[in-house]
């Protein structure tokens, strides 16, 4: 997937990972009961980003991302300092 956004400096462009629709006990959640996910897959990184690379799944601060919808895809623009963790593969 080619990303139409190129982040500057320590910026990261990512796409939010879909929220779980089923609980551990097997119940399906209605749309209104789902939490907004705070995990995203990195699609592009700026030249000053040191610890995150394209393809990583990251946990970020809930209100730190700027949302931008372009080409039918909702992207998140996150500063590297707002990334809390990289999920192990």
C-alpha positions in Angstrom: 0.0 0.0 0.0 1.5 3.3 -1.0 1.0 6.1 1.5 0.0 9.5 0.2 1.5 11.2 3.3 5.2 11.7 4.0 5.7 12.7 7.7 8.3 15.3 8.5 11.1 15.1 11.2 10.0 12.7 14.0 6.4 12.2 12.6 4.8 8.8 12.0 1.9 8.0 9.7 -0.2 5.0 10.8 -3.5 3.4 10.4 -5.6 2.4 13.4 -6.0 -1.3 14.0 -9.6 -2.4 14.0 -11.3 -2.8 17.5 -12.3 -6.2 18.7 -15.9 -7.0 18.0 -16.1 -10.0 20.3 -15.3 -10.3 24.0 -13.2 -13.1 25.5 -16.4 -14.9 26.6 -17.8 -14.8 23.0 -20.2 -11.9 23.2 -20.4 -9.6 20.3 -20.2 -5.9 21.0 -22.4 -3.3 19.4 -20.6 -0.4 17.7 -21.5 2.0 20.5 -19.9 -0.2 23.2 -16.5 -0.6 21.4 -13.5 1.4 22.8 -11.5 3.5 20.3 -8.4 1.4 19.7 -5.0 2.9 20.7 -3.0 0.5 18.5 -2.0 1.4 15.0 0.1 0.0 12.2 2.9 2.2 11.0 2.8 3.0 7.3 5.5 5.7 7.0 8.1 7.4 9.2 9.9 10.7 9.1 13.7 10.9 8.7 14.3 11.6 12.4 12.4 8.6 13.8 14.8 6.3 15.6 12.9 3.5 17.2 9.9 2.8 15.0 9.8 1.4 11.5 7.3 0.7 8.8 5.1 -2.3 9.6 5.4 -2.0 13.4 2.2 -2.0 15.5 2.4 0.7 18.1 0.5 1.8 21.2 0.1 5.6 21.3 -1.3 8.2 23.7 -5.1 8.3 23.2 -5.5 12.0 22.3 -2.0 12.6 20.8 -2.9 11.6 17.2 -4.1 13.9 14.4 -6.6 12.2 12.2 -6.7 12.8 8.5 -8.9 11.0 5.9 -7.6 10.9 2.4 -8.3 8.5 -0.4 -10.9 6.7 1.7 -8.3 5.8 4.4 -8.2 7.3 7.8 -4.6 8.0 8.7 -3.1 9.0 12.1 -0.2 11.4 12.3 1.7 10.8 15.6 4.9 12.2 17.0 7.4 9.6 17.9 7.5 10.9 21.5 3.8 10.1 21.8 4.4 6.4 21.0 4.3 4.4 24.3 5.3 1.0 23.0 5.9 -1.2 20.0 4.0 -4.5 20.1 6.2 -7.6 19.8 5.6 -9.6 16.6 
